[in-house]
Amino acid sequence: MPGNLPTQPTRSGRVLASDRGSSTAHRPALVLAEAARAISAVALQGRSADEALSPRGQARGSEGSAAAARAAAMQSAIRAVTLGTLRWYLRLDAVAAILLAGRPLAPALRGLLVAGLHQLEFSRGRPEVTVSSAVDAARLLRQPRAAALMNALLRRYLRERPALARRVAADPVAASAHPAWLLSALQESWPDDWAGVIEADNAPPPMTLRVDLTRLTPAAYRAELARHELRGVPLPWCPSAIVLGRPLAVDQLPGFAEGCVSVQDAGAQLAAQLLQPQPGERVLDACAAPGGKTGALLEASAGRVELTAVDSDAARLARVADNLRRLRREARLVCADLTQPPAWWDARPFDRILLDAPCSAVGVIRRHPDIKLLRRAEDITALADRQRQLLTRCLSMLKPAGRLLYSTCSLLPAENERVFETVLAQLPRMRPLSVSELLPPALAASVRRCGYGIQLLPGSAAGTDGFYYACATVT
Ligand SMILES: C[S@@+](CC[C@H](N)C(=O)[O-])C[C@H]1O[C@@H](n2cnc3c(N)ncnc32)[C@H](O)[C@@H]1O
């Protein structure tokens, strides 16, 4: 009986079966049970998906490489169900509410019901197998009395699916699977583009690589991919970018461990093209962690710049160090709050500054669907306040005729052009630089101009995540 599965309690109270216990037959129920816990941790307790999915304390392949591979496959299946469910949570939970008709359900069971609905709606598995896995998962969650209820609810869903779909389609939040505040902010900011943004947000993102052009050519790397039966497509406007035909774990990527390639959306790779660090220059990477753009800046300048990477989060800064070690690149790493006077700074101004400011991250929802559930409208004012402080501080460290690039992965003008324009208006020596003139010509038609800056929108022809970029100089 699945209810008698040997389970291994973990520090986080999880029920992931030990490697020995997780036979192939039991796997779908275990995946659903673990996903249910992660989903309820995000949707009902406000934890991030990364935190909720952290493998800390789970079985880790202590029994050799076959067990490690099984544990990794299990983890990846749990992640896929969790992120898929979170992507559609606001629609699926509306269906769950109709099915439950006010009946209370423990948080993990609510997560399980929504995950089960996701699997019925979006997976290619046979519906009766999904239903019986969800029933087994309820037992694994130590809720045996809820097993019959889970069975009844999911079977009712299968019987009444068209009528339920019609009911939730009438509600814009459920139909778009976006919270009301974000939906209206997108409609107001992007009246011609919001529907494409929503569609892109709800689709699994492509996996894009950044090739270190100082170490190999994109053609050579694509040939290497082909030798591993992998397909990579180049992007005409971004020489370092290769879009993979299908996503895969980084440890299966040729050259990843050696630092020849990194995973980075092409929209993020644009930062190095816009900042154009030159050999010998002093470069500040402000808000650098986990170091995606730090690596890109060092590769773009063949490492011939003096780069200082600053971040206020020590744990995240440690990831910059890890990344640079893998890339075989060097930078000075500083843990400091950039809203405070810079005690770490020697008062010599920087030639180039990248300020990749903390933001709502609503431009990267397709990669982090939990943002739709975690972010609130009222967060935006506080974020914009901090962005203005950071931008003001960074501009004070810029050399005359130097270049500062302000970037966010937000789609909201309140965090983008309004921040940039307000700060520049208060600093008479600062001048905006036209980003349009710095853009690769093949990208120009796919961006939206907003004030002095540009916006990349998910769902546009560029195929990137959402980013805002604006440039300033000082006279
Ligand atoms: C958008 S992320 C940066 C991503 C990074 N540039 C990359 O490409 O990997 C924003 C970063 O700002 C950092 N941050 C937030 N407030 C800060 C502050 N007051 N001073 C310095 N760093 C800050 C956060 O810790 C976070 O790592």
The ligand as a Tripos MOL2 file, in Angstrom:
@<TRIPOS>MOLECULE
LIG
   27    29     1     0     0
SMALL
NO_CHARGES

@<TRIPOS>ATOM
      1 C1         18.5660   42.3860   -9.2500 C.3       1 LIG1
      2 S1         19.6210   41.7260   -8.0620 S.3       1 LIG1
      3 C2         21.1850   41.8570   -8.8760 C.3       1 LIG1
      4 C3         21.4250   40.7920   -9.9070 C.3       1 LIG1
      5 C4         22.8560   40.7900  -10.4070 C.3       1 LIG1
      6 N1         23.2570   42.0760  -10.9350 N.3       1 LIG1
      7 C5         23.1150   39.7190  -11.4490 C.2       1 LIG1
      8 O1         23.1180   40.0290  -12.6550 O.co2     1 LIG1
      9 O2         23.2740   38.5620  -11.0780 O.co2     1 LIG1
     10 C6         19.7070   43.0140   -6.9030 C.3       1 LIG1
     11 C7         20.7560   42.8530   -5.8340 C.3       1 LIG1
     12 O3         20.7720   44.0650   -5.0780 O.3       1 LIG1
     13 C8         21.2150   43.7540   -3.7840 C.3       1 LIG1
     14 N2         20.8750   44.9200   -2.9190 N.ar      1 LIG1
     15 C9         19.6600   45.2660   -2.4610 C.ar      1 LIG1
     16 N3         19.7430   46.3980   -1.7400 N.ar      1 LIG1
     17 C10        21.0490   46.7550   -1.7350 C.ar      1 LIG1
     18 C11        21.7830   47.8330   -1.1420 C.ar      1 LIG1
     19 N4         21.1530   48.7620   -0.4110 N.pl3     1 LIG1
     20 N5         23.1120   47.8840   -1.3280 N.ar      1 LIG1
     21 C12        23.7470   46.9520   -2.0520 C.ar      1 LIG1
     22 N6         23.1070   45.9150   -2.6460 N.ar      1 LIG1
     23 C13        21.7680   45.8260   -2.4820 C.ar      1 LIG1
     24 C14        20.4860   42.4740   -3.4640 C.3       1 LIG1
     25 O4         21.1490   41.7730   -2.4170 O.3       1 LIG1
     26 C15        20.5320   41.7410   -4.8110 C.3       1 LIG1
     27 O5         21.5950   40.8370   -4.8430 O.3       1 LIG1
@<TRIPOS>BOND
     1     1     2 1
     2     2     3 1
     3     2    10 1
     4     3     4 1
     5     4     5 1
     6     5     6 1
     7     5     7 1
     8     7     8 2
     9     7     9 1
    10    10    11 1
    11    11    12 1
    12    11    26 1
    13    12    13 1
    14    13    14 1
    15    13    24 1
    16    14    15 ar
    17    14    23 ar
    18    15    16 ar
    19    16    17 ar
    20    17    18 ar
    21    17    23 ar
    22    18    19 1
    23    18    20 ar
    24    20    21 ar
    25    21    22 ar
    26    22    23 ar
    27    24    25 1
    28    24    26 1
    29    26    27 1
@<TRIPOS>SUBSTRUCTURE
     1 LIG1         1 GROUP 0 **** ****
